[in-house]
Amino acid sequence: MTLVAMGLWLLDNCDLEACTSTAAELSQWDFQLAVAPVRFAGTSGSPVNPIATF
């Protein structure tokens, strides 16, 4: 709960190999990562849908 109160988001088990291969193909190493959590009342976590936009 302390991490959420501090505004720190914690993402576990990120598989970023698809991002690295796409970045290599595009020769572009910066991207925007949008993470959209599902809002549940009275919880401190939820599944997310991370989207990388190059």
C-alpha positions as CSV (number, residue, x, y, z in Angstrom):
1,M,0.0,0.0,0.0
2,T,2.9,2.4,0.7
3,L,4.1,2.2,-3.0
4,V,0.6,3.2,-4.2
5,A,0.4,6.0,-1.7
6,M,3.8,7.3,-2.9
7,G,2.6,7.2,-6.5
8,L,5.1,4.5,-7.5
9,W,3.7,1.9,-9.9
10,L,5.3,-1.6,-9.8
11,L,5.2,-3.8,-12.8
12,D,6.2,-7.5,-12.5
13,N,7.2,-9.9,-15.2
14,C,7.6,-7.4,-18.1
15,D,8.6,-9.2,-21.3
16,L,10.3,-6.4,-23.3
17,E,11.9,-8.5,-26.0
18,A,9.2,-7.5,-28.5
19,C,10.0,-3.9,-27.8
20,T,13.7,-4.4,-28.3
21,S,13.2,-6.2,-31.6
22,T,10.8,-3.5,-32.9
23,A,13.1,-0.8,-31.8
24,A,16.0,-2.5,-33.7
25,E,13.9,-2.8,-36.8
26,L,12.9,0.9,-36.7
27,S,16.3,2.1,-35.5
28,Q,14.4,4.1,-32.9
29,W,15.2,3.6,-29.2
30,D,12.7,5.8,-27.5
31,F,9.0,5.0,-27.1
32,Q,6.0,5.9,-25.0
33,L,4.8,3.3,-22.6
34,A,1.1,3.6,-21.6
35,V,-0.1,1.4,-18.8
36,A,-3.9,1.3,-18.2
37,P,-4.9,-0.3,-14.9
38,V,-8.4,-1.6,-14.2
39,R,-10.0,0.4,-11.3
40,F,-11.3,-1.8,-8.5
41,A,-12.7,-0.3,-5.3
42,G,-10.8,-1.2,-2.1
43,T,-7.8,-2.9,-3.8
44,S,-4.1,-2.0,-4.2
45,G,-3.5,-3.8,-7.5
46,S,-5.0,-4.8,-10.8
47,P,-4.1,-6.4,-14.1
48,V,-2.8,-3.9,-16.7
49,N,-2.6,-3.6,-20.5
50,P,0.8,-2.0,-21.3
51,I,1.0,-0.5,-24.8
52,A,4.3,0.7,-26.3
53,T,4.0,3.3,-29.1
54,F,7.0,4.0,-31.3
